[in-house]
Every structure is written in structure tokens, then in C-alpha cells.
Amino acid sequence: MKNINFNLLKLCAYVPMCLSIFCSYPCFSSEVQLSISKESAKKLNLLIETFAVEGAKSDTELEKAIYTGLSKHLKYSGHFSVQKLVSKDTELVIKGSYKIKKEKLVLITKIYSPSANHEIFARKYQGLIHQSSLLIKTIASDIIEKVTGEKSIVFSRVAYTSSDKTGVKQIYLIDYDGENREKITSGDYNNIEPCWFPDRAKIAYTSYKNGYPGIFTCNLKNRKKEALICYPGVNAASAISNDGKNMVLILSKDGNPELYKVSLPDLLLKRLTASRAVESSPTWSPR
């Protein structure tokens, strides 16, 4: 596992409280384990040239968005230092062109090494004009993976707890770079402790909808919410196994808060602890 630099630490600073991070790449879905420490690897000096328009009037706003978006995502990866001017230290150059026809946008992106005079990467991207930010993120993700050989976290999302305008705690989703914040839960009761299902289609969370903490789920495609485990007393701190077959959580249905394992989807319980101590915050070991 390579170290992630402090650019990501800066990101996490404005995503408060409970964090759950996952990667949702268009053709790949996998949990990302992050380790934040001091930088150990030298960054690659990279220059991004202004993308040229093909056969039409240039769109300066789009050109600015391409440059800004690529710069941000490549910097956040921790592998690149984006230069403003070419120099003898420049190791990689990104250049490209774009074409707009009606509502369609085509972006052609190339990377080459000035010192070796060698093209490293060339690819065409196309989509609707309103999808330009998604296309830019895809380009950045592909560049990171091509140059470093690692999966990027550009398409990662964060599930977290934060207070709404009324002071009630709710569940939110946000992109890894702090963009596209979505409120997932609502109501005049607290919703906390989100955790991802492995298929990334649902989250589980602790809700006080019934007046006491219970485990609920939310389908992220249709926002349908369902009660999963709501025994009298405490039902909290759920964590789902990597294969999605089991959940661990804290229940007080037998008196003291204890650790239980629940098989999914039949919800068969197995008590794992029995002590006078108060158990809390279980998690699964990595794969």
C-alpha cells in the first residue's frame, strides 16, 4: 500500500464526523484502504497544456474547467506536481483537443515524455456537454492508473454524519474531492454511523426513528429506507463483512450492550461477547 499525501488529509478536514469511503469506478468497485503519512515518493513534474478546439469557436470556460479539473484530481492523487510553465524538470506533458457538436462533447487526451520524446497515453472520450466534469474525472483517473499502475480514488464517495440546519444529525454522501454533496436521510430524529454494503448500492446506518437506536438500510438508487434490526434497547454500530454475508453490531436486547454477529439476509443472531464491560464500535479486519 502506498502512502497518500496530505492533500487528502486536507480534504478529510472538511468532511466531518463518521467517514466511510468507497471507490465506484464505472467498471470496477472495490473498497479502498487509506493510509495517511508523510510523503515518501518524489512527485512527477507535469505540465497541462490548454486543450485546443477542433473546427469551431473556442470555449474558454470549458478549457478552464478541463485544466482546473485535471490539475485538482492529479494533485490530490499525491503523485504529481502540476507546473504552470514548461522547464527542464518537466517529466510529463498533457495535451489534448476538444470538439463540440450540438450537445455532444469529444475530448482527445495525450500524454508524452519530453525527455524521451515518447507518447505514453492517447485516448478519446465522449459524452454529453453537461457531463464534462465526469469526462474530466475519467481522464484524470485513467492518467493516474496508466502512470502509477494503481487504481485511483477519483470516483470514491464518502458517507458521513453531519448536523442539518435544525441541528439534527443526518447521513450525507459526498465525492472524495468535496463536490456533489447529497443528503440521504431526513426527519426530526438523529441518523448516524453509516456503513457501506459491498455492492455499494446500499448503506446501513443507525437511526433513532423509533425513539431508540435501530439499524436501517437505504437503497441509494431509489432512496428506499427499511428497518433491518430494531430490538428493544440499543441496536447500533453496524459493520458489514467484506463478502456482504454478515454484519456485526452492538445489541442490548439481553441487558448489557454486547457484540453480535448477524447473518444476512436471514438475520440469524450469534452473540460474540458476554462481559460486564460495554462493547462498542466493531469493525472487520481487512481482506
Secondary structure, DSSP 8 states (H G I E B T S, - for coil): ---B-HHHHHHHHTS-S-EEEEEEETTEEE-----B----S--EEEEE---EESSS---HHHHHHHHHHHHHHHHHTTSEEEESS--TT--EEEEEEEEEETTEEEEEEEEEETTTTEEEEEEEEEEEGGGHHHHHHHHHHHHHHHHHSS---TTEEEEEEEE-TTS-EEEEEEETTS-S-EE---SSS-EEEEEE-TTSSEEEEEE-TTSS-EEEEEETTT--EEEEE--SS-EEEEEE-TTSSEEEEEE-TTSS-EEEEEETTT--EEE---SSS----------
